Amino acid sequence: MDRQTISAKLVESGLVAVIRLDNGDKLPGIIAALRQGGVNALEITMTTPGALDIIKEFAAQNGDDFLIGAGSVLDAATARLVILNGAQFVVGPVFRPEVIRLCHRYDKVAIPGAFSPTEILTAWEQGADMVKVFPATSLGPAFLKDILGPLPQIKLVPTGGVTLENTAAFIRAGACCLGVGTALLDKKMIAADDWPALVRHAADFRAAVIKGRAGK
């Protein structure tokens, strides 16, 4: 897929599940549950041991209806490796223009992290497909609304501090999609292999996105 198609699929879902793992043993169940719950994107962070092998294995197993991306990418060399191993989108905690250029060379989506209005605009002007607002924990939905007032063209992805309770509020404030970690990928559910519960939990998050887009 080209990066416009990937970007559109991320926006359509409204959610990117973010995971840090000790290994990939639980990923088949996690991906199946997310898919059934209506979440079609999973970011595997590079802080996961063996992340490249995990990305390669599961990117090959999943079709275009479920996107595997890489997170915590800090440099262009790592971005190239994850893309060659199948990542469709590349997420960083900070803004690195060389990472954006590398992603676009391979026609993949670049989502750098930024915090201040100046960082957010700079990342966008340097070609970011979306900008990860990180950490969103201390900012909240009102910050997005304030940013998008003068900068409505920017696609913002708040990450950090996103919960089921504030998902609709972030979407109403203008987020194009949300990065969600343990609030979505509940550790107890995963440890217990309680995949039906995880399906319901993912569906609840997806319903909150739909609610937010309806202005409710």
C-alpha positions as YAML, in Angstrom:
chain: A
units: angstrom
residues:
- id: 1
  name: MET
  ca: [0.00, 0.00, 0.00]
- id: 2
  name: ASP
  ca: [1.06, 3.58, -0.60]
- id: 3
  name: ARG
  ca: [1.22, 5.97, 2.31]
- id: 4
  name: GLN
  ca: [-2.01, 7.77, 1.38]
- id: 5
  name: THR
  ca: [-3.90, 4.48, 1.62]
- id: 6
  name: ILE
  ca: [-2.17, 3.57, 4.89]
- id: 7
  name: SER
  ca: [-2.94, 6.98, 6.35]
- id: 8
  name: ALA
  ca: [-6.58, 6.70, 5.32]
- id: 9
  name: LYS
  ca: [-6.88, 3.29, 6.99]
- id: 10
  name: LEU
  ca: [-5.39, 4.62, 10.23]
- id: 11
  name: VAL
  ca: [-7.85, 7.52, 10.25]
- id: 12
  name: GLU
  ca: [-10.74, 5.19, 9.43]
- id: 13
  name: SER
  ca: [-9.98, 3.01, 12.46]
- id: 14
  name: GLY
  ca: [-9.33, 6.00, 14.70]
- id: 15
  name: LEU
  ca: [-7.16, 3.88, 16.97]
- id: 16
  name: VAL
  ca: [-3.61, 2.57, 16.99]
- id: 17
  name: ALA
  ca: [-2.97, 0.00, 19.68]
- id: 18
  name: VAL
  ca: [0.53, 0.43, 21.13]
- id: 19
  name: ILE
  ca: [2.31, -2.52, 22.70]
- id: 20
  name: ARG
  ca: [5.60, -3.33, 24.39]
- id: 21
  name: LEU
  ca: [6.21, -7.07, 24.73]
- id: 22
  name: ASP
  ca: [8.66, -9.47, 26.28]
- id: 23
  name: ASN
  ca: [8.09, -11.72, 23.24]
- id: 24
  name: GLY
  ca: [5.56, -12.32, 20.49]
- id: 25
  name: ASP
  ca: [3.79, -15.33, 22.00]
- id: 26
  name: LYS
  ca: [0.58, -13.44, 22.78]
- id: 27
  name: LEU
  ca: [0.39, -11.48, 19.53]
- id: 28
  name: PRO
  ca: [-1.84, -13.88, 17.54]
- id: 29
  name: GLY
  ca: [-4.53, -13.61, 20.20]
- id: 30
  name: ILE
  ca: [-4.06, -9.85, 20.57]
- id: 31
  name: ILE
  ca: [-4.31, -9.19, 16.84]
- id: 32
  name: ALA
  ca: [-7.34, -11.42, 16.43]
- id: 33
  name: ALA
  ca: [-9.10, -9.66, 19.32]
- id: 34
  name: LEU
  ca: [-8.27, -6.19, 18.03]
- id: 35
  name: ARG
  ca: [-9.47, -7.09, 14.55]
- id: 36
  name: GLN
  ca: [-12.76, -8.48, 15.88]
- id: 37
  name: GLY
  ca: [-13.20, -5.38, 18.03]
- id: 38
  name: GLY
  ca: [-12.78, -3.05, 15.06]
- id: 39
  name: VAL
  ca: [-9.22, -1.83, 15.69]
- id: 40
  name: ASN
  ca: [-7.08, -2.36, 12.59]
- id: 41
  name: ALA
  ca: [-3.63, -1.07, 13.57]
- id: 42
  name: LEU
  ca: [-0.95, -2.22, 16.00]
- id: 43
  name: GLU
  ca: [2.27, -0.39, 16.81]
- id: 44
  name: ILE
  ca: [5.08, -2.62, 18.09]
- id: 45
  name: THR
  ca: [7.66, -0.53, 19.87]
- id: 46
  name: MET
  ca: [11.36, -0.96, 19.24]
- id: 47
  name: THR
  ca: [11.83, -1.31, 23.00]
- id: 48
  name: THR
  ca: [10.38, -4.82, 22.59]
- id: 49
  name: PRO
  ca: [13.11, -7.53, 22.55]
- id: 50
  name: GLY
  ca: [13.37, -8.97, 19.03]
- id: 51
  name: ALA
  ca: [11.03, -6.29, 17.68]
- id: 52
  name: LEU
  ca: [12.28, -6.59, 14.09]
- id: 53
  name: ASP
  ca: [11.60, -10.31, 13.93]
- id: 54
  name: ILE
  ca: [8.18, -9.84, 15.51]
- id: 55
  name: ILE
  ca: [7.28, -7.11, 13.01]
- id: 56
  name: LYS
  ca: [8.48, -9.24, 10.10]
- id: 57
  name: GLU
  ca: [6.52, -12.31, 11.21]
- id: 58
  name: PHE
  ca: [3.22, -10.61, 11.88]
- id: 59
  name: ALA
  ca: [3.35, -8.11, 9.02]
- id: 60
  name: ALA
  ca: [3.69, -11.10, 6.67]
- id: 61
  name: GLN
  ca: [0.76, -12.88, 8.30]
- id: 62
  name: ASN
  ca: [-1.72, -10.01, 8.15]
- id: 63
  name: GLY
  ca: [-3.28, -8.55, 5.05]
- id: 64
  name: ASP
  ca: [-4.07, -4.99, 4.13]
- id: 65
  name: ASP
  ca: [-7.02, -4.92, 6.54]
- id: 66
  name: PHE
  ca: [-4.70, -4.95, 9.57]
- id: 67
  name: LEU
  ca: [-1.67, -2.66, 9.75]
- id: 68
  name: ILE
  ca: [1.54, -3.44, 11.62]
- id: 69
  name: GLY
  ca: [3.73, -0.46, 12.45]
- id: 70
  name: ALA
  ca: [6.85, 0.27, 14.47]
- id: 71
  name: GLY
  ca: [7.13, 2.66, 17.41]
- id: 72
  name: SER
  ca: [9.91, 4.32, 19.42]
- id: 73
  name: VAL
  ca: [11.88, 4.80, 16.19]
- id: 74
  name: LEU
  ca: [14.62, 7.36, 16.78]
- id: 75
  name: ASP
  ca: [16.66, 7.44, 13.55]
- id: 76
  name: ALA
  ca: [16.52, 6.84, 9.81]
- id: 77
  name: ALA
  ca: [18.58, 3.65, 9.97]
- id: 78
  name: THR
  ca: [16.04, 2.05, 12.29]
- id: 79
  name: ALA
  ca: [13.16, 3.36, 10.17]
- id: 80
  name: ARG
  ca: [14.65, 1.65, 7.11]
- id: 81
  name: LEU
  ca: [15.03, -1.63, 8.96]
- id: 82
  name: VAL
  ca: [11.46, -1.70, 10.22]
- id: 83
  name: ILE
  ca: [10.07, -0.82, 6.80]
- id: 84
  name: LEU
  ca: [12.13, -3.53, 5.11]
- id: 85
  name: ASN
  ca: [10.72, -5.94, 7.68]
- id: 86
  name: GLY
  ca: [7.15, -5.00, 6.85]
- id: 87
  name: ALA
  ca: [6.14, -1.97, 8.93]
- id: 88
  name: GLN
  ca: [3.54, 0.15, 7.17]
- id: 89
  name: PHE
  ca: [3.85, 3.14, 9.50]
- id: 90
  name: VAL
  ca: [6.69, 4.47, 11.62]
- id: 91
  name: VAL
  ca: [6.13, 6.31, 14.90]
- id: 92
  name: GLY
  ca: [8.68, 8.24, 16.94]
- id: 93
  name: PRO
  ca: [8.52, 9.90, 20.36]
- id: 94
  name: VAL
  ca: [10.34, 12.94, 18.93]
- id: 95
  name: PHE
  ca: [10.66, 14.79, 15.63]
- id: 96
  name: ARG
  ca: [13.49, 13.70, 13.33]
- id: 97
  name: PRO
  ca: [13.22, 15.11, 9.78]
- id: 98
  name: GLU
  ca: [15.52, 12.40, 8.39]
- id: 99
  name: VAL
  ca: [13.07, 9.74, 9.56]
- id: 100
  name: ILE
  ca: [10.24, 11.41, 7.65]
- id: 101
  name: ARG
  ca: [12.35, 11.58, 4.49]
- id: 102
  name: LEU
  ca: [13.29, 7.91, 4.79]
- id: 103
  name: CYS
  ca: [9.67, 6.81, 5.31]
- id: 104
  name: HIS
  ca: [8.53, 8.75, 2.27]
- id: 105
  name: ARG
  ca: [11.33, 7.26, 0.17]
- id: 106
  name: TYR
  ca: [9.65, 3.91, 0.81]
- id: 107
  name: ASP
  ca: [6.12, 5.39, 0.55]
- id: 108
  name: LYS
  ca: [5.27, 4.63, 4.18]
- id: 109
  name: VAL
  ca: [3.57, 6.77, 6.82]
- id: 110
  name: ALA
  ca: [5.70, 8.86, 9.17]
- id: 111
  name: ILE
  ca: [4.25, 9.88, 12.55]
- id: 112
  name: PRO
  ca: [6.86, 11.84, 14.52]
- id: 113
  name: GLY
  ca: [6.28, 12.99, 18.08]
- id: 114
  name: ALA
  ca: [5.96, 16.64, 19.08]
- id: 115
  name: PHE
  ca: [4.76, 18.57, 22.10]
- id: 116
  name: SER
  ca: [4.72, 22.33, 21.58]
- id: 117
  name: PRO
  ca: [2.85, 24.24, 18.85]
- id: 118
  name: THR
  ca: [6.17, 25.11, 17.20]
- id: 119
  name: GLU
  ca: [7.33, 21.47, 17.19]
- id: 120
  name: ILE
  ca: [3.97, 20.29, 15.85]
- id: 121
  name: LEU
  ca: [3.94, 22.81, 12.99]
- id: 122
  name: THR
  ca: [7.60, 22.17, 12.15]
- id: 123
  name: ALA
  ca: [7.02, 18.42, 11.93]
- id: 124
  name: TRP
  ca: [3.99, 18.97, 9.69]
- id: 125
  name: GLU
  ca: [5.86, 21.39, 7.42]
- id: 126
  name: GLN
  ca: [8.67, 18.82, 7.11]
- id: 127
  name: GLY
  ca: [6.18, 16.35, 5.68]
- id: 128
  name: ALA
  ca: [4.81, 14.34, 8.60]
- id: 129
  name: ASP
  ca: [1.71, 12.40, 7.54]
- id: 130
  name: MET
  ca: [0.39, 12.80, 11.09]
- id: 131
  name: VAL
  ca: [1.91, 14.28, 14.23]
- id: 132
  name: LYS
  ca: [1.95, 12.31, 17.45]
- id: 133
  name: VAL
  ca: [1.14, 14.66, 20.33]
- id: 134
  name: PHE
  ca: [3.28, 13.17, 23.07]
- id: 135
  name: PRO
  ca: [2.96, 12.90, 25.92]
- id: 136
  name: ALA
  ca: [-0.73, 13.81, 25.86]
- id: 137
  name: THR
  ca: [-1.12, 12.77, 29.50]
- id: 138
  name: SER
  ca: [-0.58, 16.26, 30.87]
- id: 139
  name: LEU
  ca: [-2.30, 18.09, 28.01]
- id: 140
  name: GLY
  ca: [-5.77, 16.65, 27.56]
- id: 141
  name: PRO
  ca: [-8.35, 17.16, 24.79]
- id: 142
  name: ALA
  ca: [-8.52, 20.94, 25.28]
- id: 143
  name: PHE
  ca: [-4.91, 21.27, 24.09]
- id: 144
  name: LEU
  ca: [-5.76, 19.64, 20.76]
- id: 145
  name: LYS
  ca: [-8.71, 21.95, 20.27]
- id: 146
  name: ASP
  ca: [-6.50, 24.96, 20.99]
- id: 147
  name: ILE
  ca: [-3.82, 23.78, 18.54]
- id: 148
  name: LEU
  ca: [-6.29, 23.02, 15.76]
- id: 149
  name: GLY
  ca: [-7.89, 26.45, 16.05]
- id: 150
  name: PRO
  ca: [-5.05, 28.19, 14.17]
- id: 151
  name: LEU
  ca: [-3.66, 24.98, 12.61]
- id: 152
  name: PRO
  ca: [-6.72, 23.03, 11.38]
- id: 153
  name: GLN
  ca: [-4.82, 21.30, 8.58]
- id: 154
  name: ILE
  ca: [-2.65, 19.18, 10.89]
- id: 155
  name: LYS
  ca: [-3.58, 15.57, 11.62]
- id: 156
  name: LEU
  ca: [-2.93, 15.02, 15.31]
- id: 157
  name: VAL
  ca: [-2.53, 11.68, 17.09]
- id: 158
  name: PRO
  ca: [-2.56, 12.13, 20.88]
- id: 159
  name: THR
  ca: [-0.68, 9.33, 22.62]
- id: 160
  name: GLY
  ca: [-0.12, 8.79, 26.31]
- id: 161
  name: GLY
  ca: [-2.95, 9.26, 28.78]
- id: 162
  name: VAL
  ca: [-5.68, 8.17, 26.34]
- id: 163
  name: THR
  ca: [-8.34, 6.12, 28.14]
- id: 164
  name: LEU
  ca: [-11.77, 4.74, 27.33]
- id: 165
  name: GLU
  ca: [-13.26, 7.59, 29.34]
- id: 166
  name: ASN
  ca: [-11.58, 10.38, 27.36]
- id: 167
  name: THR
  ca: [-11.43, 8.79, 23.90]
- id: 168
  name: ALA
  ca: [-14.59, 10.48, 22.63]
- id: 169
  name: ALA
  ca: [-13.41, 13.83, 24.02]
- id: 170
  name: PHE
  ca: [-10.08, 13.59, 22.19]
- id: 171
  name: ILE
  ca: [-11.89, 12.76, 18.94]
- id: 172
  name: ARG
  ca: [-14.38, 15.62, 19.42]
- id: 173
  name: ALA
  ca: [-11.41, 17.94, 20.00]
- id: 174
  name: GLY
  ca: [-10.13, 17.07, 16.52]
- id: 175
  name: ALA
  ca: [-7.78, 14.08, 16.85]
- id: 176
  name: CYS
  ca: [-7.64, 12.11, 13.60]
- id: 177
  name: CYS
  ca: [-6.81, 8.96, 15.55]
- id: 178
  name: LEU
  ca: [-5.45, 7.95, 18.94]
- id: 179
  name: GLY
  ca: [-2.43, 5.99, 20.13]
- id: 180
  name: VAL
  ca: [-3.53, 3.79, 23.04]
- id: 181
  name: GLY
  ca: [-1.36, 1.47, 25.12]
- id: 182
  name: THR
  ca: [-2.29, -0.49, 28.22]
- id: 183
  name: ALA
  ca: [-5.63, 1.29, 28.56]
- id: 184
  name: LEU
  ca: [-6.67, -0.71, 25.49]
- id: 185
  name: LEU
  ca: [-4.34, -3.71, 25.68]
- id: 186
  name: ASP
  ca: [-5.30, -4.69, 29.21]
- id: 187
  name: LYS
  ca: [-2.45, -6.65, 30.78]
- id: 188
  name: LYS
  ca: [-4.70, -8.84, 32.91]
- id: 189
  name: MET
  ca: [-6.84, -9.85, 29.95]
- id: 190
  name: ILE
  ca: [-3.77, -10.68, 27.89]
- id: 191
  name: ALA
  ca: [-2.05, -12.61, 30.69]
- id: 192
  name: ALA
  ca: [-5.20, -14.69, 31.18]
- id: 193
  name: ASP
  ca: [-5.71, -15.23, 27.43]
- id: 194
  name: ASP
  ca: [-9.15, -13.71, 27.92]
- id: 195
  name: TRP
  ca: [-9.59, -12.83, 24.26]
- id: 196
  name: PRO
  ca: [-13.40, -12.41, 24.37]
- id: 197
  name: ALA
  ca: [-12.93, -9.72, 27.04]
- id: 198
  name: LEU
  ca: [-10.28, -8.01, 24.92]
- id: 199
  name: VAL
  ca: [-12.61, -8.09, 21.90]
- id: 200
  name: ARG
  ca: [-15.30, -6.35, 23.94]
- id: 201
  name: HIS
  ca: [-12.78, -3.85, 25.28]
- id: 202
  name: ALA
  ca: [-11.53, -2.99, 21.78]
- id: 203
  name: ALA
  ca: [-15.13, -2.66, 20.60]
- id: 204
  name: ASP
  ca: [-15.84, -0.24, 23.46]
- id: 205
  name: PHE
  ca: [-12.91, 1.94, 22.35]
- id: 206
  name: ARG
  ca: [-14.09, 1.80, 18.75]
- id: 207
  name: ALA
  ca: [-17.61, 2.79, 19.85]
- id: 208
  name: ALA
  ca: [-16.14, 5.75, 21.74]
- id: 209
  name: VAL
  ca: [-14.38, 6.89, 18.56]
- id: 210
  name: ILE
  ca: [-17.65, 6.70, 16.64]
- id: 211
  name: LYS
  ca: [-19.41, 8.58, 19.43]
- id: 212
  name: GLY
  ca: [-16.77, 11.31, 19.36]
- id: 213
  name: ARG
  ca: [-17.05, 11.68, 15.59]
- id: 214
  name: ALA
  ca: [-20.79, 12.08, 15.98]
- id: 215
  name: GLY
  ca: [-20.13, 14.96, 18.35]
- id: 216
  name: LYS
  ca: [-21.52, 13.11, 21.36]
...
